Amino acid sequence: MRRRSRRRRDRNVFVNLIALVLCSALAGVIVAALVFPVVAMGGLTARSATDAFEELPTDINVLPSPQVSYAYASDGKTLLARFYDENRQDVPITAVAPVMRQAVVAAEDARFYQHNGVDLKGIARAFVNNQRGGDTQGASTLTMQLVRQIFSYSAKTPKEVIAATEDTPERKLAEIKRALALEKTLTKEQILERYMNIAAFGNGAYGVYAASLVYFGKAPADLTLGEAALLAGLPKAPGSYNLANPKGLTAALARRDNYVLPQMVELGYITQAQADEVVAAGAPKIVGQRTPEGCTEVQPPQLNGGFFCDYLKRWWEQQAAFGADTYERLNKLHSAGYRIVTTLDLQAQNAAMANIRKVMDKKKDQHQAMMLAAVEPNTGRVRSLAVNRVFSNDQRGNGLNTNPDKRGMKGNYPNTTVPLLSAGGEVQGYQVGSAMKIFTVVAALEQGLPLSTEIDTVSPYHSKYPVDRNSPAKCPEGPYYCPENSGGKPMGKRDMWTGLGSSVNTYFVPLQERIGAEHVVEVAQRMGLQFHNDEDRKLAARPHQWGAFTLGVTDQTPLEMANAFATLAADGKYCKPIPVQEIKDDKGKPIPGAETDCKQVIRPDVARAAIDAARCPVGDSSQFGKCGGTGTAPDSRGIIGYPIFGKTGTTDDERSATLVISTRQLTFAGFYTDPDWPRTHERFKHPAPGGVNPVVQGALRDAMKGKPAQGFPRPSNRIALGT
């Protein structure tokens, strides 16, 4: 203990000697010569000390301090989320109340407007006070403090951070030299502005703008004298003076009343009567509300936009336009002060959530998930990602996982941050059943088979596809795939209109067999589908033997399926899904990264023909009058009220139910399943009142309100009828 005290005493003597010699300097480089008595203790000469000071660098790489990035809905007005490591938004000094500027000067540097970056009188005063044994006083000017902060934020390694802030004579001298240089390049008002924007105010608030909002819920231009004087005292010790903490508030009030206000009176900024009035009023109303950050605090809450926000972040970290690697990209998102206008459409998102709640709020089995994704054709802009879950890390109230392999573990209801709609981590997607038949239609049309192609739909159908000997779909006489129709009955002769309209399994397996499963898989990939698990990737590597592919045995996501159908609605133009439509930097300048990425992957005539067949399942009319009254969701056209196409999907044993419906302007895909255990033994239905159909139908209807109806272009007779 004695040795430790001696070290502290030695260091204080060293610092005080610096102060003593500095206080007799008049300006500029004379400071260096007067450091001689100190450095001489280390065996140096006065000349070498002066030379050493002269050789210190004066350059200051003023990098921008971390700024909050804001994400808005597609209207450019509705704030969704803030991203930041430090809650800060720089503002011009003209946007700060004059009384706040005066309070900062009074609290931190009373001679700010008299010195040239180094306050020699302040150093002398601190030296005398410290020698007399009073409370330890520093002599750092606002300019010196700003230099220290600038170097701290410019540091790229932990070592550089320590070097920028450690309490050593070497760092102090370098700080003095740069402060003198900075005063020659910036005006006093510019220095004060930068200081107020960079200083820490506690409770997660950095800079005067964030501090004003966090503590008082107002802009810094509206601060009162009592509020300003209270804020100005915080940078001295932001942790100790946290106004949101009762103990911190008491300490901060004492500093305001006993130091900041008297200083303001002494400097002539306010009268004694004004100071007395503030003291008598006591503490102003403290909001103390930390600024929301990240996807778990998306606004407004009723949008349930956390899953979209999470998709935005996952997408962002994959974009080379925002940095060399994931770390750099996310660092920019959290510090560059971007203004991001996302693609989230308020009408579509509200429509999706309202219709999900209408059905799912009545369910007893709340762990079931109703998931909707909406994409805009021709752009790939993701307009909605909605599910009956809350995007939150707080899973204390969650029920148990339904997956037997995760028995006793928490499930993902009601709170989760798992990317249920877009895949990632453990989420590999969900089987979509017969919705995959649309890719067989496209592949067949590309191979020259018209929509009128007829197949006699026997059941079961004896295919030539190999299958596991233990598969329930194995033919009785050999290890081949023998699919059946729903109900096990033959459906007679069908073409692509009526085969797709009634979702006849034994139409599509022989059709796929005729054109080659590899072509169907390739079409699906061209239209944006990916394979998310090892089993699907293995089968996709040898697709010519993948007999069940057309019936929807792969795991896909709602976002993928919505975008694939949107490709058809866009006349065969595939656009990569994108969650942003505009990005600007902190100066308001547009930056690259929000551009759509589209290419023609399907011939327009093929896309139009596939749409004509896909109007049959959802109760719309083929332009050739060929639907024949078929339809697995026949009430869709009447409910939605717009020209539509789409497809239902049901997996074996109804483990999930899927419906995709599209207009020319918007495509919705709805999945209804158990995301914790997609191989569940539960059954998931399509029809009203509790199935996926009314949710998708209602969401698309409500999202389209106010938009003009657009018809679908007619395909050629040749591709439809073969003539």
SULZIDA-V797145 format. One line per field, one symbol per residue. phi: phi as a letter, one per 40 degrees, with the letter a starting at -180 (. if undefined). A space follows every 10 residues. Layout:
phi = ???
This chain:
phi = .ccccccccc cccccccdcc ccccccafcd dccccddccc ccgccccccc cccccccbcb cccccdbccb bbcccgbccc abbacbcabc bccccbddcc cccccccbac cdcbcbhbcc cccccccccc ccgcdcbcbc cdccccdccc cccccbbdcc ccccbccbdc cccccccccc ccccbbcccc cccccccbcc bgfgbbgccc cccccbgacc cbcccccccc ccccddaccc bdccbdcccc ccccccccbc cdcccccgcb cccccccccc cgcccbcgcc cdagccbcbc dccfccccdc cdcccdcccc cbicaddccc ccdcacgcbb cccccccccc cccccccdcc ccccccccbb bbbbbccgbg cccabbacab caccbccccc cccdcbdgcc cbbcbabccc cbgigccbha cbgccccccc cccccccgcc ccdbbcccac bccbccadcc cccccccicb cbcbccggbc bgcbbccccc dcfcdccccc ccccchcccc cccdccchcb bbbccccccc cbccbcccdc cgcccbbdcc cccccccccc ggccbcdabb babbccbgcc bchbccbbac bbcdcccccc cccccccbgc bccbgbcggc icbccccccc gbdaaiacab cdgfcabbab bbccbabbbb bbabccaccd ccbbbccccb bcdccccccc dcccdgcccb cccccccccc bgb
